[in-house]
């Protein structure tokens, strides 16, 4: 029997953005604490991308540290 490889797709996140006066504000719905403020919409979206990547990296490090040795990583879908 041939083993099938699971195709792992990059996760997608949702940014909630709004302009208030001269500032743009944004939040990532799926990850608490990922929010930014910038002078333009484009700057805001880039800041959200960078902040989201940093938050995911920190969460990954925390999870691996908490698991200790001999752990496995496996993709899950919602």
RODORO-177993 format. One record per residue: residue in one letter; chain; y, z, x of N, C-alpha, C in turn. Coordinates in nm, 4 decimals. Atoms other than C-alpha are relative to their C-alpha. Example, Ala and Ser with C-alpha at 12.3 -4.5 7.8 and 13.67 -1.06 7.14 Angstrom:
BEGIN
 aa ch     n_c2     n_c3     n_c1    ca_c2    ca_c3    ca_c1     c_c2     c_c3     c_c1
  A  A  -0.1190   0.0000   0.0890  -0.4500   0.7800   1.2300   0.1200   0.0000   0.0900
  S  A  -0.1190  -0.0060  -0.0820  -0.1060   0.7140   1.3670   0.1090   0.0730  -0.0770
END
This chain:
BEGIN
 aa ch     n_c2     n_c3     n_c1    ca_c2    ca_c3    ca_c1     c_c2     c_c3     c_c1
  X  A  -0.1180   0.0000   0.0841   0.0000   0.0000   0.0000   0.1246   0.0000   0.0888
  X  A  -0.1233   0.0102  -0.0786   0.3389  -0.0993   0.1395   0.0995   0.1058  -0.0450
  X  A  -0.1000  -0.1019   0.0315   0.5961   0.1772   0.1610   0.1335  -0.0667  -0.0289
  X  A  -0.1306   0.0551   0.0330   0.9221   0.0929  -0.0088   0.1088   0.0899   0.0552
  X  A  -0.1141  -0.0769  -0.0501   1.2478   0.1978   0.1481   0.0974   0.0238  -0.1135
  X  A  -0.0997  -0.0334   0.1007   1.4937   0.3761  -0.0729   0.1347  -0.0529   0.0459
  X  A  -0.1326   0.0501  -0.0323   1.8260   0.1962  -0.0793   0.1015   0.1091  -0.0311
  X  A  -0.1002  -0.1038   0.0177   2.1023   0.4502  -0.0277   0.1372  -0.0664  -0.0050
  X  A  -0.1336   0.0573   0.0152   2.4395   0.3434  -0.1594   0.1042   0.1043   0.0379
  X  A  -0.1095  -0.0906  -0.0327   2.7632   0.4902  -0.0379   0.0532   0.0620  -0.1288
  X  A  -0.0518  -0.0634   0.1215   2.8895   0.7461  -0.2880   0.1406  -0.0486  -0.0322
  X  A  -0.1323   0.0393   0.0458   3.1955   0.6640  -0.4904   0.0700   0.1236  -0.0547
  X  A  -0.0784  -0.1141   0.0457   3.4704   0.9143  -0.5636   0.1187  -0.0502  -0.0808
  X  A  -0.1098   0.0373   0.0872   3.7530   0.9142  -0.8155   0.1265   0.0751   0.0394
  X  A  -0.1294  -0.0602  -0.0301   4.1139   0.9744  -0.7187   0.0843   0.0013  -0.1273
  X  A  -0.0968  -0.0132   0.1084   4.3534   1.1032  -0.9833   0.1357   0.0019   0.0684
  X  A  -0.1294   0.0100  -0.0691   4.7034   0.9969  -0.8772   0.1134  -0.0065  -0.1013
  X  A  -0.1187   0.0100   0.0848   5.0491   1.0338  -1.0222   0.1246   0.0081   0.0874
  X  A  -0.1290  -0.0072  -0.0671   5.4074   0.9870  -0.9174   0.0879   0.0972  -0.0766
  X  A  -0.0928  -0.0959   0.0585   5.6545   1.2675  -0.9777   0.1265  -0.0056   0.0841
  X  A  -0.1208   0.0208  -0.0786   6.0041   1.1790  -0.8694  -0.0285  -0.0964   0.1132
  X  A   0.0242   0.0889  -0.1138   5.9881   1.0323  -0.5201  -0.1358   0.0231   0.0658
  X  A   0.1278  -0.0350  -0.0627   5.6481   1.1859  -0.4399  -0.1194  -0.0471  -0.0813
  X  A   0.1290   0.0323   0.0592   5.2919   1.0761  -0.5086  -0.0956   0.1160   0.0275
  X  A   0.0967  -0.1091  -0.0100   5.0268   1.3416  -0.5746  -0.1376  -0.0534  -0.0371
  X  A   0.1342   0.0461   0.0316   4.6522   1.2957  -0.5778  -0.1051   0.1061   0.0234
  X  A   0.1137  -0.0909  -0.0073   4.3258   1.4821  -0.6230  -0.1277  -0.0832  -0.0055
  X  A   0.1310   0.0624   0.0143   3.9629   1.3821  -0.5757  -0.0774   0.0833  -0.1011
  X  A   0.0634  -0.0725   0.1109   3.7865   1.4752  -0.8998  -0.1259   0.0739   0.0410
  X  A   0.1335  -0.0528  -0.0275   3.4442   1.5383  -0.7504  -0.0054   0.1072   0.1086
  X  A   0.0036  -0.0954  -0.1116   3.5430   1.7590  -0.4552   0.1214   0.0934  -0.0093
  X  A  -0.1108  -0.0952   0.0097   3.7539   2.0708  -0.5179   0.0693   0.0183   0.1349
  X  A  -0.0769  -0.0252  -0.1218   4.0296   2.1249  -0.2658   0.0468  -0.1247   0.0718
  X  A  -0.0463   0.1241  -0.0633   4.0751   1.7596  -0.1729   0.1161  -0.0523  -0.0830
  X  A  -0.1215   0.0445   0.0668   4.4326   1.6892  -0.2730   0.1070  -0.0246   0.1048
  X  A  -0.1021   0.0391  -0.0970   4.7344   1.5358  -0.1015   0.1309  -0.0332  -0.0717
  X  A  -0.1319   0.0403   0.0472   5.1022   1.4538  -0.1412   0.0585  -0.0924   0.1052
  X  A  -0.0594   0.0962  -0.0930   5.2724   1.1507   0.0140   0.1185  -0.0699  -0.0651
  X  A  -0.1192   0.0698   0.0478   5.5862   0.9379  -0.0191  -0.0321  -0.1322  -0.0690
  X  A   0.0375   0.1250   0.0660   5.3980   0.6221  -0.1276  -0.1444   0.0088  -0.0490
  X  A   0.1349   0.0029   0.0548   5.0850   0.5421  -0.3269  -0.1013  -0.0371   0.1083
  X  A   0.0902   0.0443  -0.1063   4.9271   0.3629  -0.0308  -0.0265   0.1115   0.1007
  X  A   0.0168  -0.1135  -0.0925   4.9898   0.6594   0.2017  -0.0856   0.1090  -0.0643
  X  A   0.0767  -0.1010   0.0709   4.8489   0.8918  -0.0631  -0.1484  -0.0338   0.0008
  X  A   0.1407   0.0384   0.0046   4.5245   0.6960  -0.1000  -0.0648   0.0117   0.1379
  X  A   0.0550  -0.0143  -0.1354   4.4766   0.6852   0.2773  -0.0177   0.1477   0.0362
  X  A   0.0117  -0.1441  -0.0270   4.5441   1.0603   0.3060  -0.1179   0.0604  -0.0756
  X  A   0.1144  -0.0493   0.0775   4.2915   1.1261   0.0295  -0.1314  -0.0418   0.0652
  X  A   0.1216   0.0462  -0.0681   4.0307   0.9131   0.2124  -0.0294   0.0857   0.1232
  X  A   0.0173  -0.0781  -0.1229   4.0860   1.1002   0.5386  -0.0380   0.1438  -0.0338
  X  A   0.0267  -0.1386   0.0384   4.0907   1.4430   0.3721  -0.1390   0.0140  -0.0599
  X  A   0.1342  -0.0017   0.0575   3.7754   1.3617   0.1730  -0.1056  -0.0087   0.1100
  X  A   0.0964   0.0139  -0.1102   3.5916   1.2492   0.4881  -0.0097   0.1297   0.0802
  X  A   0.0008  -0.1262  -0.0739   3.6949   1.5694   0.6679  -0.0704   0.1100  -0.0793
  X  A   0.0637  -0.1025   0.0837   3.5856   1.7879   0.3741  -0.1516  -0.0199  -0.0036
  X  A   0.1437   0.0281   0.0028   3.2455   1.6163   0.3555  -0.0633   0.0365   0.1332
  X  A   0.0533  -0.0347  -0.1330   3.1957   1.6546   0.7322  -0.0110   0.1516   0.0163
  X  A   0.0049  -0.1466  -0.0101   3.2811   2.0266   0.7147  -0.1101   0.0573  -0.0882
  X  A   0.1065  -0.0467   0.0894   3.0494   2.0779   0.4144  -0.1368  -0.0295   0.0595
  X  A   0.1272   0.0365  -0.0632   2.7715   1.8948   0.5997  -0.0332   0.0980   0.1125
  X  A   0.0214  -0.0960  -0.1091   2.8140   2.1190   0.9059  -0.0379   0.1374  -0.0542
  X  A   0.0306  -0.1308   0.0608   2.8153   2.4317   0.6866  -0.1421   0.0030  -0.0548
  X  A   0.1348   0.0044   0.0583   2.4970   2.3235   0.5053  -0.1067   0.0009   0.1086
  X  A   0.0974   0.0045  -0.1096   2.3143   2.2427   0.8291  -0.0077   0.1341   0.0720
  X  A  -0.0025  -0.1315  -0.0646   2.4226   2.5719   0.9841  -0.0737   0.1027  -0.0864
  X  A   0.0656  -0.0936   0.0911   2.3062   2.7634   0.6750  -0.1508  -0.0229  -0.0049
  X  A   0.1434   0.0322   0.0064   1.9689   2.5834   0.6773  -0.0743   0.0453   0.1250
  X  A   0.0665  -0.0411  -0.1240   1.8979   2.6819   1.0369  -0.0818  -0.1136   0.0589
  X  A   0.0871   0.0993  -0.0629   1.6093   2.4998   1.2069  -0.1005  -0.0556  -0.0993
  X  A   0.1100   0.0607   0.0752   1.3358   2.2757   1.0724   0.0358  -0.0339  -0.1441
  X  A  -0.0375   0.0424   0.1341   1.5189   2.1310   0.7731  -0.0150  -0.1516  -0.0112
  X  A   0.0038   0.1431   0.0249   1.4993   1.7888   0.6153   0.1221  -0.0384  -0.0828
  X  A  -0.1084   0.0525   0.0803   1.7757   1.5776   0.4707  -0.0563  -0.1137  -0.0852
  X  A   0.0497   0.1046   0.0891   1.7020   1.3606   0.1692   0.1077  -0.0365  -0.1010
  X  A  -0.1029   0.0405   0.0968   1.9292   1.1550  -0.0557  -0.0420   0.0396  -0.1413
  X  A   0.0240  -0.0286   0.1410   1.9628   1.2578  -0.4189   0.1001  -0.0791  -0.0815
  X  A  -0.0893   0.0737   0.0891   2.1162   1.0734  -0.7099   0.0315   0.0864  -0.1213
  X  A  -0.0367  -0.0723   0.1220   2.2993   1.2098  -1.0096   0.0027  -0.0949  -0.1169
END
